[in-house]
Amino acid sequence: MIRIATAGFQHESNTFSTVPADLDQFIRAGILEGEAIRAEYATSQTTLAGFFAACAEAPDVELVPLLFARLTPMGAITAEAITHIMDRAIAALREQGPWDAILLPQHGAAVSVPFPDADGEFVRRVRELVGPDVPIGLALDMHGNISRQMVENADITTVYQTNPHIDAYAQALLCARLTLRLVRGEIRPCSALATPPLLVNILNQGTSDHPMSDLLRLADAQRARPGVLSVSVVEGYPYSDVAEMGMSFIAITDNDKALAEDIVRHLAEAAWSMRAALNGGGTAIDDALRRAAAAPAGPVVLFDVGDNVGGGSPGDSTLILHDARRLGVRGVLQALADAEAVRACEAAGIGGRIEIAVGGKTDDRHGAPFAISGVVTALSDGRYEETGPTHAGFRFFNDGPSAAVRTDDGFTLVLITRPGGTMSLQQFRTLGIEPTALPIVVAKGVHSPRPAMEPIAREMIWVATPGVTTADLSTFVYHHRRVPIYPLDPAAG
Ligand SMILES: [Zn+2]
């Protein structure tokens, strides 16, 4: 039997967020061990599901799940949390080994206080444990800020090639299959990494839209060259203030270093030539609301870019709500994280009236609390399941205790306990709200809501809201990023 272990953690760390990813947060989200990992993920479309599926293809391969922790994006991971998770994963790998290969289901933009490149540090420690001869497959998110430490300590590195991420499973299959071919001695992988001094604005990261779609077509052409095992275009995550922040390209060939280097150089040059188009766009809040109000049919979906929960924001921005009220725009549906308001709704009960200010309570970047009076129309435990396509393939969601409120002035609000992106229409429907019946739906995210929203939206508008995930990167003060980098430094242009 070929015994393969999988262990790891996924976190996208927004270093501008004031909410630390501490051990309590990870424990509440669940640090899974052993078969609990298979139960949670094997039927999803995530990276882990791809690992399980690839290893099930061969009768002589056994995949042993050891430890997996995943936490919604928020601030940097505390020293206590990262030490706890890495130490437990490494201990499990040591105690239950030896292994024929290791598969790591990481993200690539995890930042912790002792390790700015937390994913790279983890891969380095796994390599140190197993030695140079045990193959390591590393599967990453397209928002990874890729370091040499990651790519050089892994034999195979694959990255989602869609945003919204609907190919996590497919890329994990590729990662695991290539790792298995290496175990069997069928290939000799050789990797190259290019990291041009370039950011891709979150507004321009949709992979089915120009110009990212053009770049991905170029990558397809490179992938078709003889001897190429994998080519990855990596968008990067501009809200992690780390040296590796930015776009990157990874090529893996079968024992041909020059070919791998040629591919990543070619793609980096192409991206550089598109740098202006990769950094633009966004509609002001008032303009977006006026356009939505004037639309002949709804729903018009407004993407709240500055409060992109999947990018690490608190999910409680009230900026669009305040402007809608000021402009007299009615019929807005929005979810909002506010545990205190949910408790008030629970106390009032279904049919009860509440008067409270909701949202805008985490920091001063996301608007003031929004005063409402209205009726509680539904309550739930905040759990829902989405069997259709979702960003990164997740199936089970848990926003914590939730309530629906209809305000006297025409807003429909879903109040949730934990920050929750708008990744499934079930977030609304489990509370008796039919989003297609409302003229305007605010989605907390940029790309992750698209699988849910595109089928129902008559029009989609990306709103340039302020916030911890704003598209206006000039509002952040960076201390650790590379200098120069486009578009933040004029010298880079
Ligand atoms: Zn991502």
Residues whose N, C-alpha, C, O or C-beta is under 5 A from the ligand:
A	BS01	ZN	D141 M142 H143
